[in-house]
Amino acid sequence: MKPEDFADRQPSFVLEDYFEGKTRAWGFFQDLFGEIRREFVVDITGERNGDTVVLTEDFAYADGETERRVWTLRRLADRHYEGTTDGVIGKARGRACGNAFNWSYDFKLKIGGRRIKVRFDDWMLLQPGGVMINRATVRKFGVLLGQAFIFFQRLDAQPT
């Protein structure tokens, strides 16, 4: 699968437009055996400045743990993007096309009491009504560890 496969699909996904303002997301992480390991809700605030968006993500996990992650995302030429946040090794890189956005990055993921380097491959698909579906595969040394499934809804704008 590649972003160009979604070129004619609507509604068109523009990352900096979608995430400007308030968004809420609900999700879970499923391990490679199909067992759901963690559930969470994320409140996201996006502040746009030209081609850059700062996303402040406040995670509330079902086990009571909380976490804040702040992304800085920048639009490059031809709907390509790059992003950084604590835990990302180097830069996240991706591309939007039609209703889809795909990006990947290496990340130091907290598992138990330690952090391990994993590779995320994220696919986001914007749906009519402003809901966005996200599936992220997580791998270490090319071996699937699991997948995160996340559903986003804009809170302060009319649906797309």
VOLUMTOR-891023 format. One record per residue (C-alpha): x, y, z; residue in three letters. Coordinates in steps of 0.05 Angstrom, whole numbers, padded with zeros to 5 digits, always signed. Each point is the difference from the previous one (the first is absolute). Layout:
<pts>
XYZALA ...
</pts>
This chain:
<pts>
+00000+00000+00000MET +00025+00070-00016LYS -00032+00069+00010PRO -00011+00008-00076GLU -00050-00058+00004ASP -00047+00050+00035PHE +00009+00059-00047ALA -00073+00003-00023ASP -00032-00013+00068ARG -00038+00052+00038GLN -00002+00038+00046PRO +00070+00027-00013SER +00045-00005+00061PHE +00042+00061+00016VAL +00037-00014+00064LEU +00008+00072+00023GLU -00073+00015-00012ASP -00026-00063+00033TYR +00040+00007+00064PHE -00007+00076+00010GLU -00041+00010+00063GLY -00029-00056+00044LYS -00003-00073-00017THR -00015-00062+00042ARG +00024-00070-00015ALA -00017-00069+00028TRP +00043-00060-00011GLY +00032-00065+00021PHE +00063-00040-00010PHE -00007-00072-00022GLN +00059-00047+00005ASP +00021-00050-00054LEU -00043-00054+00033PHE -00063+00043-00007GLY -00004+00019+00074GLU -00018+00072+00017ILE +00056+00024+00046ARG -00018+00074+00011ARG -00059+00046-00011GLU +00004+00075+00000PHE -00032+00067-00015VAL +00040+00058-00027VAL -00019+00074+00003ASP +00038+00038-00054ILE +00010+00075-00008THR +00029+00023-00066GLY +00031+00069-00010GLU +00016+00019-00071ARG +00053+00049-00022ASN +00008+00001-00075GLY +00024-00068-00023ASP +00013-00023+00071THR -00049-00030+00050VAL +00016-00015+00073VAL -00044-00056+00026LEU -00005-00009+00075THR -00026-00069+00015GLU -00024-00017+00070ASP -00008-00076+00007PHE -00044-00032+00054ALA +00010-00075+00003TYR -00053-00047+00028ALA +00050-00023+00053ASP +00003+00071+00028GLY +00067+00021-00030GLU +00004+00067-00036THR +00050+00026-00051GLU +00011+00064-00039ARG +00032-00001-00068ARG +00013+00064-00040VAL +00011-00008-00075TRP +00027+00054-00046THR -00022-00015-00071LEU +00022+00037-00061ARG -00028-00002-00071ARG +00052-00007-00054LEU -00009+00002-00075ALA -00053-00043-00035ASP -00039-00018+00063ARG +00060-00033+00033HIS +00008+00010+00074TYR +00052-00009+00054GLU -00009-00001+00075GLY +00036-00004+00066THR -00018-00016+00072THR +00035-00029+00060ASP +00013-00073-00013GLY +00004+00006-00076VAL +00069-00018-00025ILE +00017+00049-00056GLY -00063+00024-00034LYS -00067-00030-00018ALA -00013+00006-00074ARG -00064-00008-00039GLY -00045+00020-00057ARG -00074+00017-00009ALA -00038-00019-00062CYS -00076+00003-00009GLY -00031-00020+00066ASN +00062-00037+00024ALA +00063+00017+00039PHE +00057-00049+00010ASN +00061+00011+00041TRP +00053-00040+00035SER +00052+00011+00054TYR +00045-00034+00050ASP -00023+00011+00072PHE +00025-00017+00070LYS -00063-00034+00026LEU -00011-00010+00074LYS -00013-00073+00015ILE +00000-00020+00073GLY +00054+00040+00034GLY +00044+00011-00061ARG +00000+00031-00069ARG +00013-00040-00062ILE +00011+00024-00071LYS -00057-00019-00046VAL -00024+00020-00069ARG -00070+00030-00010PHE -00036-00001-00067ASP -00062+00043+00006ASP -00059+00003-00049TRP -00054+00052+00012MET -00063+00002-00042LEU -00047+00059+00005LEU -00074-00019-00005GLN -00062+00041-00017PRO -00025+00036+00062GLY +00070+00016+00026GLY +00018-00067+00032VAL +00070-00024-00014MET +00020-00073+00007ILE +00073-00016+00016ASN +00036-00067-00001ARG +00072-00001+00023ALA +00042-00062-00006THR +00057-00007+00050VAL +00061-00042-00018ARG +00068-00015+00031LYS +00054-00027-00047PHE -00056-00009-00051GLY -00040-00045+00045VAL -00072+00021+00015LEU -00011+00017+00073LEU -00072+00024-00009GLY -00045+00054-00026GLN -00033+00062+00027ALA -00070+00018-00024PHE -00020+00072+00012ILE -00064+00039-00018PHE +00003+00076-00003PHE -00057+00050+00003GLN +00006+00075-00008ARG -00033+00035+00060LEU -00003+00073-00022ASP -00015+00001-00074ALA -00053-00020-00049GLN +00009-00071-00027PRO +00038-00009-00065THR 
</pts>
